[in-house]
Amino acid sequence: MIFLAKTSVAPSRSMKDNRIPSDLTVRDGKLRERTGKWFFLMLALTIIELMLFASLVPHLEKEYLAQTILLLIAYIAVEWGYYSVVGIAMQRRMEIELAGFMLSSISIAITASVFPEKLLMQLATTVVGVGAFAFLVWFIGSVNRVTYSRIFAAVGAVGLLGATLLLARITNGAKNWLAYGSVSVQPSEFVKIAFIFVGAATLDRIQNAKSIMKYVIFSMICVGLLFLTFDFGTALIFFATFLIIAFLRSGDIKTIVLVCAAALLGGIGIILYKPYVATRFANYRHVWDYVDAGGFQQTRAIMYSLSGGLFGVGLGNGKLRYIKYATEDLAFGVVCEELGMITAAAILIAYVLLLIYAIRGARYARSSFYAIAACSAAGLLVFQASLSAFGAMDILPFTGVTLPFISRGGSSMISSWGLLAFLKALDIRTYPKVLRELYHS
């Protein structure tokens, strides 16, 4: 199997000679990392955020002005609190967290601008997401713990999707939300984390038909339940993630082609069974023929995005914000219009850089679990971002999935941070005790 066959790193002399990262030094027989640069990067991020948040103030209603300013300051305080613990006290690297904070700050700013009354919830779920990120990084630090818990993760994932099928009500054509009072969650967002966790853990060491079949069955159950809830956009994301995991572990192109052919037949059946899905495909590349019907959202997203130019019309000055689900399904369009094409391009580049980070880091992963999980998580983020951004622009069929980190929504934000944990765990420097053991062996 491709490069992943080399990722199970046994302690050896090569680790000491070639695999000690360049920003680690050895003093007094101990590995020490140079972490001073993270302070300046945190400072640069804070300055950018202050400029972004300051542009909001003139557009805020008086009744939300004081509350919004306090919440924006609180968000920056959370970032620096995290840096104080992880970057200073624990002397850990921060590139993954900085990427998450940067993307999350855009979501915070857009929410404060369009729905200031919902800013507290968006901020709270971002903090929960950071907490979930930290917990997952710790939890998956032990390969044994991962192996023992994969069955529980699989059962939990199927249980969540099953509960959604039984208890959720149909909203906008799909049964994908569980509501309790004023609080609603989208379980499929959390199942994304479990889906990758189970796949990477199941296929970590055992390369045989039995282990692969177990994951195939689990994947079929998850995707099947998503189809039954009519959440076809998320089902497509799960299927793409399955293909990534299956290929990373097996490298068998023929099998992947057969699976894709079967999925194509299933997709055709769904389109015939559910006419409104066919309508979305009928609108694809023809949205201007249905300006006030099926293409209403996309035509507005395209027009207003172009009006933003390179630098945008400024937060609070856009028109797309008044379209239904603008901050969720059309979040990329809002970014293009109000923050400009340069910012929108930077966001897309950030997802690609995360994927490159995962691919490059996979060569040095201490177990194939970390390589598979990181590449799959990054691939999922890139694929979902492509569906969201290019779907809104009618480059791809419009599926209504969220833009990771950017779209407003607590479930999506928590899930996005959870997926980042797999990339953080990929770097052996995240676990100094393990790194010391490898170095001194």
FISEZA-729038 format. One record per residue (C-alpha): x, y, z; residue number from 0; residue in one letter. Coordinates in steps of 0.05 Angstrom, whole numbers, plus 5000, padded with zeros to 4 digits. Layout:
(rec (X; Y; Z); NUM; 'a')
...
end
This chain:
(rec (5000; 5000; 5000); 0; 'm')
(rec (5027; 5069; 4981); 1; 'i')
(rec (5063; 5112; 5032); 2; 'f')
(rec (5020; 5091; 5091); 3; 'l')
(rec (5057; 5025; 5094); 4; 'a')
(rec (5115; 5065; 5121); 5; 'k')
(rec (5078; 5104; 5174); 6; 't')
(rec (5081; 5054; 5231); 7; 's')
(rec (5146; 5082; 5260); 8; 'v')
(rec (5186; 5034; 5302); 9; 'a')
(rec (5237; 5067; 5349); 10; 'p')
(rec (5303; 5064; 5313); 11; 's')
(rec (5367; 5101; 5300); 12; 'r')
(rec (5334; 5134; 5239); 13; 's')
(rec (5286; 5168; 5286); 14; 'm')
(rec (5344; 5201; 5322); 15; 'k')
(rec (5382; 5218; 5258); 16; 'd')
(rec (5328; 5239; 5209); 17; 'n')
(rec (5261; 5246; 5243); 18; 'r')
(rec (5274; 5298; 5296); 19; 'i')
(rec (5238; 5361; 5269); 20; 'p')
(rec (5283; 5420; 5253); 21; 's')
(rec (5251; 5465; 5305); 22; 'd')
(rec (5270; 5417; 5362); 23; 'l')
(rec (5336; 5423; 5397); 24; 't')
(rec (5372; 5378; 5446); 25; 'v')
(rec (5396; 5411; 5511); 26; 'r')
(rec (5419; 5372; 5572); 27; 'd')
(rec (5396; 5308; 5539); 28; 'g')
(rec (5324; 5333; 5532); 29; 'k')
(rec (5284; 5352; 5470); 30; 'l')
(rec (5263; 5425; 5472); 31; 'r')
(rec (5220; 5462; 5421); 32; 'e')
(rec (5229; 5533; 5399); 33; 'r')
(rec (5159; 5562; 5408); 34; 't')
(rec (5172; 5637; 5410); 35; 'g')
(rec (5144; 5649; 5340); 36; 'k')
(rec (5074; 5630; 5362); 37; 'w')
(rec (5069; 5693; 5404); 38; 'f')
(rec (5080; 5738; 5344); 39; 'f')
(rec (5031; 5698; 5302); 40; 'l')
(rec (4979; 5703; 5357); 41; 'm')
(rec (4991; 5778; 5360); 42; 'l')
(rec (4983; 5784; 5285); 43; 'a')
(rec (4918; 5744; 5287); 44; 'l')
(rec (4892; 5788; 5343); 45; 't')
(rec (4907; 5852; 5305); 46; 'i')
(rec (4870; 5825; 5244); 47; 'i')
(rec (4811; 5805; 5287); 48; 'e')
(rec (4808; 5873; 5322); 49; 'l')
(rec (4806; 5907; 5254); 50; 'm')
(rec (4752; 5859; 5231); 51; 'l')
(rec (4710; 5867; 5293); 52; 'f')
(rec (4720; 5943; 5295); 53; 'a')
(rec (4688; 5948; 5226); 54; 's')
(rec (4625; 5919; 5256); 55; 'l')
(rec (4613; 5973; 5308); 56; 'v')
(rec (4582; 6027; 5263); 57; 'p')
(rec (4530; 5976; 5239); 58; 'h')
(rec (4508; 5948; 5306); 59; 'l')
(rec (4441; 5966; 5334); 60; 'e')
(rec (4444; 6002; 5401); 61; 'k')
(rec (4409; 5948; 5439); 62; 'e')
(rec (4463; 5897; 5419); 63; 'y')
(rec (4523; 5943; 5418); 64; 'l')
(rec (4551; 5933; 5489); 65; 'a')
(rec (4535; 5858; 5490); 66; 'q')
(rec (4567; 5846; 5422); 67; 't')
(rec (4631; 5884; 5440); 68; 'i')
(rec (4638; 5844; 5505); 69; 'l')
(rec (4627; 5778; 5469); 70; 'l')
(rec (4679; 5796; 5415); 71; 'l')
(rec (4729; 5814; 5469); 72; 'i')
(rec (4712; 5749; 5504); 73; 'a')
(rec (4728; 5710; 5441); 74; 'y')
(rec (4797; 5741; 5436); 75; 'i')
(rec (4807; 5727; 5510); 76; 'a')
(rec (4791; 5653; 5498); 77; 'v')
(rec (4844; 5651; 5444); 78; 'e')
(rec (4897; 5681; 5489); 79; 'w')
(rec (4875; 5637; 5547); 80; 'g')
(rec (4885; 5576; 5503); 81; 'y')
(rec (4953; 5602; 5479); 82; 'y')
(rec (4975; 5615; 5551); 83; 's')
(rec (4961; 5543; 5570); 84; 'v')
(rec (4982; 5506; 5507); 85; 'v')
(rec (5033; 5552; 5475); 86; 'g')
(rec (5067; 5580; 5537); 87; 'i')
(rec (5057; 5532; 5595); 88; 'a')
(rec (5057; 5467; 5555); 89; 'm')
(rec (5103; 5494; 5500); 90; 'q')
(rec (5064; 5462; 5443); 91; 'r')
(rec (5059; 5481; 5370); 92; 'r')
(rec (4999; 5523; 5349); 93; 'm')
(rec (4992; 5522; 5274); 94; 'e')
(rec (4930; 5479; 5273); 95; 'i')
(rec (4896; 5520; 5328); 96; 'e')
(rec (4914; 5585; 5293); 97; 'l')
(rec (4880; 5561; 5230); 98; 'a')
(rec (4818; 5542; 5270); 99; 'g')
(rec (4817; 5609; 5307); 100; 'f')
(rec (4825; 5648; 5243); 101; 'm')
(rec (4768; 5613; 5208); 102; 'l')
(rec (4723; 5615; 5270); 103; 's')
(rec (4734; 5690; 5278); 104; 's')
(rec (4703; 5702; 5209); 105; 'i')
(rec (4642; 5662; 5230); 106; 's')
(rec (4638; 5702; 5295); 107; 'i')
(rec (4643; 5768; 5257); 108; 'a')
(rec (4589; 5749; 5206); 109; 'i')
(rec (4542; 5724; 5261); 110; 't')
(rec (4552; 5788; 5300); 111; 'a')
(rec (4537; 5828; 5238); 112; 's')
(rec (4475; 5791; 5213); 113; 'v')
(rec (4447; 5759; 5277); 114; 'f')
(rec (4475; 5795; 5338); 115; 'p')
(rec (4422; 5763; 5381); 116; 'e')
(rec (4452; 5694; 5364); 117; 'k')
(rec (4525; 5713; 5375); 118; 'l')
(rec (4526; 5686; 5446); 119; 'l')
(rec (4506; 5617; 5421); 120; 'm')
(rec (4557; 5618; 5365); 121; 'q')
(rec (4612; 5639; 5413); 122; 'l')
(rec (4591; 5586; 5464); 123; 'a')
(rec (4592; 5530; 5412); 124; 't')
(rec (4660; 5554; 5388); 125; 't')
(rec (4687; 5548; 5459); 126; 'v')
(rec (4655; 5479; 5464); 127; 'v')
(rec (4688; 5462; 5398); 128; 'g')
(rec (4757; 5482; 5424); 129; 'v')
(rec (4744; 5440; 5486); 130; 'g')
(rec (4724; 5381; 5443); 131; 'a')
(rec (4787; 5391; 5402); 132; 'f')
(rec (4831; 5390; 5464); 133; 'a')
(rec (4795; 5328; 5492); 134; 'f')
(rec (4801; 5289; 5427); 135; 'l')
(rec (4875; 5306; 5420); 136; 'v')
(rec (4886; 5276; 5488); 137; 'w')
(rec (4840; 5217; 5477); 138; 'f')
(rec (4869; 5193; 5412); 139; 'i')
(rec (4940; 5202; 5438); 140; 'g')
(rec (4938; 5129; 5459); 141; 's')
(rec (4932; 5079; 5403); 142; 'v')
(rec (4908; 5026; 5452); 143; 'n')
(rec (4852; 5072; 5476); 144; 'r')
(rec (4832; 5084; 5404); 145; 'v')
(rec (4830; 5010; 5389); 146; 't')
(rec (4788; 4992; 5449); 147; 'y')
(rec (4738; 5048; 5439); 148; 's')
(rec (4724; 5041; 5365); 149; 'r')
(rec (4665; 4994; 5376); 150; 'i')
(rec (4632; 5043; 5424); 151; 'f')
(rec (4643; 5099; 5373); 152; 'a')
(rec (4611; 5058; 5318); 153; 'a')
(rec (4550; 5040; 5361); 154; 'v')
(rec (4543; 5113; 5383); 155; 'g')
(rec (4546; 5138; 5311); 156; 'a')
(rec (4493; 5089; 5287); 157; 'v')
(rec (4451; 5105; 5349); 158; 'g')
(rec (4453; 5180; 5335); 159; 'l')
(rec (4432; 5172; 5263); 160; 'l')
(rec (4378; 5123; 5283); 161; 'g')
(rec (4351; 5171; 5334); 162; 'a')
(rec (4350; 5226; 5282); 163; 't')
(rec (4311; 5181; 5235); 164; 'l')
(rec (4259; 5165; 5289); 165; 'l')
(rec (4253; 5231; 5326); 166; 'l')
(rec (4270; 5287; 5278); 167; 'a')
(rec (4218; 5326; 5240); 168; 'r')
(rec (4224; 5342; 5166); 169; 'i')
(rec (4254; 5411; 5156); 170; 't')
(rec (4269; 5437; 5087); 171; 'n')
(rec (4259; 5367; 5058); 172; 'g')
(rec (4306; 5331; 5107); 173; 'a')
(rec (4301; 5299; 5176); 174; 'k')
(rec (4369; 5321; 5202); 175; 'n')
(rec (4355; 5362; 5265); 176; 'w')
(rec (4338; 5341; 5335); 177; 'l')
(rec (4305; 5396; 5375); 178; 'a')
(rec (4292; 5405; 5449); 179; 'y')
(rec (4258; 5470; 5465); 180; 'g')
(rec (4298; 5527; 5433); 181; 's')
(rec (4360; 5483; 5426); 182; 'v')
(rec (4371; 5442; 5363); 183; 's')
(rec (4429; 5398; 5342); 184; 'v')
(rec (4449; 5363; 5278); 185; 'q')
(rec (4474; 5294; 5299); 186; 'p')
(rec (4505; 5278; 5231); 187; 's')
(rec (4557; 5332; 5244); 188; 'e')
(rec (4583; 5294; 5305); 189; 'f')
(rec (4579; 5228; 5269); 190; 'v')
(rec (4631; 5255; 5219); 191; 'k')
(rec (4682; 5251; 5275); 192; 'i')
(rec (4662; 5181; 5294); 193; 'a')
(rec (4660; 5159; 5221); 194; 'f')
(rec (4734; 5177; 5212); 195; 'i')
(rec (4753; 5151; 5281); 196; 'f')
(rec (4722; 5083; 5269); 197; 'v')
(rec (4749; 5077; 5198); 198; 'g')
(rec (4820; 5095; 5216); 199; 'a')
(rec (4820; 5052; 5279); 200; 'a')
(rec (4789; 4991; 5245); 201; 't')
(rec (4838; 4993; 5187); 202; 'l')
(rec (4899; 5014; 5227); 203; 'd')
(rec (4938; 4949; 5229); 204; 'r')
(rec (4896; 4892; 5202); 205; 'i')
(rec (4896; 4892; 5127); 206; 'q')
(rec (4849; 4835; 5110); 207; 'n')
(rec (4781; 4826; 5078); 208; 'a')
(rec (4747; 4817; 5146); 209; 'k')
(rec (4768; 4883; 5175); 210; 's')
(rec (4754; 4921; 5111); 211; 'i')
(rec (4685; 4889; 5107); 212; 'm')
(rec (4668; 4911; 5178); 213; 'k')
(rec (4681; 4983; 5159); 214; 'y')
(rec (4643; 4975; 5093); 215; 'v')
(rec (4582; 4950; 5131); 216; 'i')
(rec (4588; 5007; 5182); 217; 'f')
(rec (4594; 5058; 5125); 218; 's')
(rec (4535; 5029; 5088); 219; 'm')
(rec (4492; 5034; 5151); 220; 'i')
(rec (4512; 5107; 5163); 221; 'c')
(rec (4502; 5128; 5091); 222; 'v')
(rec (4437; 5088; 5087); 223; 'g')
(rec (4409; 5122; 5149); 224; 'l')
(rec (4428; 5190; 5120); 225; 'l')
(rec (4390; 5172; 5056); 226; 'f')
(rec (4329; 5152; 5097); 227; 'l')
(rec (4331; 5220; 5131); 228; 't')
(rec (4336; 5252; 5061); 229; 'f')
(rec (4402; 5287; 5081); 230; 'd')
(rec (4434; 5273; 5014); 231; 'f')
(rec (4487; 5328; 5019); 232; 'g')
(rec (4516; 5298; 5083); 233; 't')
(rec (4509; 5227; 5054); 234; 'a')
(rec (4552; 5250; 4995); 235; 'l')
(rec (4605; 5276; 5044); 236; 'i')
(rec (4605; 5211; 5082); 237; 'f')
(rec (4612; 5171; 5018); 238; 'f')
(rec (4670; 5213; 4994); 239; 'a')
(rec (4704; 5204; 5062); 240; 't')
(rec (4694; 5129; 5057); 241; 'f')
(rec (4728; 5129; 4990); 242; 'l')
(rec (4787; 5167; 5018); 243; 'i')
(rec (4795; 5120; 5077); 244; 'i')
(rec (4786; 5058; 5034); 245; 'a')
(rec (4837; 5081; 4984); 246; 'f')
(rec (4888; 5102; 5036); 247; 'l')
(rec (4885; 5034; 5068); 248; 'r')
(rec (4879; 4989; 5007); 249; 's')
(rec (4903; 5029; 4947); 250; 'g')
(rec (4857; 4986; 4904); 251; 'd')
(rec (4831; 5029; 4847); 252; 'i')
(rec (4787; 4974; 4818); 253; 'k')
(rec (4748; 4967; 4883); 254; 't')
(rec (4739; 5042; 4888); 255; 'i')
(rec (4712; 5044; 4817); 256; 'v')
(rec (4662; 4989; 4831); 257; 'l')
(rec (4638; 5024; 4895); 258; 'v')
(rec (4630; 5089; 4856); 259; 'c')
(rec (4590; 5053; 4802); 260; 'a')
(rec (4544; 5023; 4854); 261; 'a')
(rec (4535; 5091; 4887); 262; 'a')
(rec (4518; 5122; 4819); 263; 'l')
(rec (4463; 5072; 4809); 264; 'l')
(rec (4437; 5087; 4879); 265; 'g')
(rec (4440; 5161; 4865); 266; 'g')
(rec (4399; 5152; 4802); 267; 'i')
(rec (4348; 5113; 4842); 268; 'g')
(rec (4343; 5169; 4894); 269; 'i')
(rec (4332; 5221; 4840); 270; 'i')
(rec (4276; 5180; 4811); 271; 'l')
(rec (4246; 5167; 4880); 272; 'y')
(rec (4252; 5238; 4905); 273; 'k')
(rec (4232; 5289; 4851); 274; 'p')
(rec (4256; 5350; 4890); 275; 'y')
(rec (4327; 5322; 4888); 276; 'v')
(rec (4321; 5318; 4813); 277; 'a')
(rec (4298; 5390; 4813); 278; 't')
(rec (4363; 5412; 4844); 279; 'r')
(rec (4401; 5376; 4789); 280; 'f')
(rec (4355; 5406; 4737); 281; 'a')
(rec (4374; 5476; 4764); 282; 'n')
(rec (4448; 5459; 4760); 283; 'y')
(rec (4482; 5504; 4709); 284; 'r')
(rec (4414; 5533; 4692); 285; 'h')
(rec (4400; 5576; 4753); 286; 'v')
(rec (4390; 5638; 4710); 287; 'w')
(rec (4331; 5604; 4677); 288; 'd')
(rec (4298; 5599; 4746); 289; 'y')
(rec (4318; 5666; 4776); 290; 'v')
(rec (4255; 5671; 4820); 291; 'd')
(rec (4246; 5597; 4831); 292; 'a')
(rec (4297; 5541; 4842); 293; 'g')
(rec (4356; 5586; 4826); 294; 'g')
(rec (4336; 5643; 4871); 295; 'f')
(rec (4390; 5633; 4924); 296; 'q')
(rec (4447; 5619; 4877); 297; 'q')
(rec (4433; 5676; 4828); 298; 't')
(rec (4433; 5725; 4886); 299; 'r')
(rec (4496; 5694; 4914); 300; 'a')
(rec (4531; 5701; 4847); 301; 'i')
(rec (4509; 5773; 4836); 302; 'm')
(rec (4524; 5799; 4905); 303; 'y')
(rec (4590; 5761; 4909); 304; 's')
(rec (4614; 5795; 4845); 305; 'l')
(rec (4593; 5863; 4872); 306; 's')
(rec (4641; 5854; 4930); 307; 'g')
(rec (4702; 5858; 4886); 308; 'g')
(rec (4771; 5842; 4914); 309; 'l')
(rec (4762; 5875; 4982); 310; 'f')
(rec (4688; 5871; 4994); 311; 'g')
(rec (4635; 5923; 5011); 312; 'v')
(rec (4649; 5917; 5085); 313; 'g')
(rec (4614; 5879; 5141); 314; 'l')
(rec (4543; 5902; 5149); 315; 'g')
(rec (4539; 5933; 5079); 316; 'n')
(rec (4520; 5871; 5039); 317; 'g')
(rec (4453; 5851; 5010); 318; 'k')
(rec (4460; 5775; 5008); 319; 'l')
(rec (4451; 5775; 5084); 320; 'r')
(rec (4377; 5787; 5073); 321; 'y')
(rec (4368; 5722; 5033); 322; 'i')
(rec (4343; 5662; 5073); 323; 'k')
(rec (4398; 5617; 5100); 324; 'y')
(rec (4451; 5666; 5076); 325; 'a')
(rec (4497; 5654; 5137); 326; 't')
(rec (4489; 5578; 5131); 327; 'e')
(rec (4482; 5552; 5060); 328; 'd')
(rec (4508; 5615; 5026); 329; 'l')
(rec (4562; 5634; 5076); 330; 'a')
(rec (4615; 5635; 5022); 331; 'f')
(rec (4575; 5685; 4983); 332; 'g')
(rec (4569; 5730; 5044); 333; 'v')
(rec (4644; 5727; 5052); 334; 'v')
(rec (4656; 5745; 4979); 335; 'c')
(rec (4608; 5804; 4982); 336; 'e')
(rec (4626; 5835; 5048); 337; 'e')
(rec (4699; 5815; 5058); 338; 'l')
(rec (4720; 5808; 4986); 339; 'g')
(rec (4747; 5756; 4938); 340; 'm')
(rec (4816; 5759; 4970); 341; 'i')
(rec (4789; 5737; 5037); 342; 't')
(rec (4745; 5684; 5004); 343; 'a')
(rec (4805; 5656; 4967); 344; 'a')
(rec (4847; 5656; 5031); 345; 'a')
(rec (4793; 5614; 5065); 346; 'i')
(rec (4794; 5562; 5009); 347; 'l')
(rec (4870; 5562; 5009); 348; 'i')
(rec (4868; 5549; 5085); 349; 'a')
(rec (4829; 5484; 5073); 350; 'y')
(rec (4878; 5462; 5020); 351; 'v')
(rec (4937; 5477; 5065); 352; 'l')
(rec (4907; 5434; 5119); 353; 'l')
(rec (4904; 5377; 5069); 354; 'l')
(rec (4976; 5388; 5048); 355; 'i')
(rec (4996; 5389; 5121); 356; 'y')
(rec (4962; 5322; 5131); 357; 'a')
(rec (4993; 5290; 5070); 358; 'i')
(rec (5063; 5314; 5087); 359; 'r')
(rec (5057; 5295; 5160); 360; 'g')
(rec (5031; 5225; 5144); 361; 'a')
(rec (5102; 5203; 5126); 362; 'r')
(rec (5124; 5211; 5198); 363; 'y')
(rec (5062; 5186; 5235); 364; 'a')
(rec (5077; 5137; 5290); 365; 'r')
(rec (5017; 5094; 5269); 366; 's')
(rec (4977; 5088; 5206); 367; 's')
(rec (4916; 5107; 5248); 368; 'f')
(rec (4941; 5178; 5252); 369; 'y')
(rec (4959; 5182; 5179); 370; 'a')
(rec (4891; 5155; 5156); 371; 'i')
(rec (4852; 5197; 5205); 372; 'a')
(rec (4888; 5262; 5189); 373; 'a')
(rec (4885; 5254; 5113); 374; 'c')
(rec (4811; 5233; 5117); 375; 's')
(rec (4792; 5292; 5162); 376; 'a')
(rec (4828; 5342; 5118); 377; 'a')
(rec (4798; 5310; 5056); 378; 'g')
(rec (4729; 5315; 5086); 379; 'l')
(rec (4739; 5389; 5102); 380; 'l')
(rec (4763; 5403; 5031); 381; 'v')
(rec (4707; 5364; 4999); 382; 'f')
(rec (4653; 5396; 5042); 383; 'q')
(rec (4681; 5465; 5031); 384; 'a')
(rec (4681; 5453; 4956); 385; 's')
(rec (4608; 5431; 4957); 386; 'l')
(rec (4588; 5491; 4999); 387; 's')
(rec (4628; 5545; 4963); 388; 'a')
(rec (4623; 5521; 4891); 389; 'f')
(rec (4551; 5498; 4901); 390; 'g')
(rec (4530; 5568; 4920); 391; 'a')
(rec (4565; 5594; 4857); 392; 'm')
(rec (4532; 5540; 4813); 393; 'd')
(rec (4599; 5510; 4796); 394; 'i')
(rec (4576; 5446; 4831); 395; 'l')
(rec (4505; 5423; 4846); 396; 'p')
(rec (4476; 5460; 4905); 397; 'f')
(rec (4471; 5413; 4965); 398; 't')
(rec (4460; 5462; 5022); 399; 'g')
(rec (4518; 5436; 5065); 400; 'v')
(rec (4554; 5484; 5111); 401; 't')
(rec (4622; 5516; 5100); 402; 'l')
(rec (4667; 5488; 5155); 403; 'p')
(rec (4681; 5538; 5211); 404; 'f')
(rec (4649; 5595; 5171); 405; 'i')
(rec (4575; 5578; 5167); 406; 's')
(rec (4533; 5597; 5227); 407; 'r')
(rec (4513; 5536; 5268); 408; 'g')
(rec (4536; 5504; 5332); 409; 'g')
(rec (4537; 5432; 5309); 410; 's')
(rec (4578; 5449; 5248); 411; 's')
(rec (4628; 5490; 5289); 412; 'm')
(rec (4638; 5436; 5341); 413; 'i')
(rec (4647; 5383; 5286); 414; 's')
(rec (4697; 5426; 5249); 415; 's')
(rec (4741; 5434; 5311); 416; 'w')
(rec (4734; 5359; 5325); 417; 'g')
(rec (4760; 5342; 5256); 418; 'l')
(rec (4820; 5388; 5268); 419; 'l')
(rec (4840; 5344; 5327); 420; 'a')
(rec (4859; 5288; 5278); 421; 'f')
(rec (4909; 5335; 5245); 422; 'l')
(rec (4937; 5358; 5311); 423; 'k')
(rec (4947; 5286; 5334); 424; 'a')
(rec (4985; 5271; 5270); 425; 'l')
(rec (5046; 5310; 5294); 426; 'd')
(rec (5088; 5268; 5343); 427; 'i')
(rec (5109; 5334; 5376); 428; 'r')
(rec (5038; 5339; 5404); 429; 't')
(rec (5057; 5282; 5452); 430; 'y')
(rec (5125; 5299; 5483); 431; 'p')
(rec (5127; 5235; 5525); 432; 'k')
(rec (5120; 5191; 5464); 433; 'v')
(rec (5171; 5232; 5426); 434; 'l')
(rec (5221; 5227; 5483); 435; 'r')
(rec (5212; 5151; 5485); 436; 'e')
(rec (5225; 5147; 5410); 437; 'l')
(rec (5286; 5192; 5415); 438; 'y')
(rec (5319; 5157; 5474); 439; 'h')
(rec (5305; 5086; 5448); 440; 's')
end
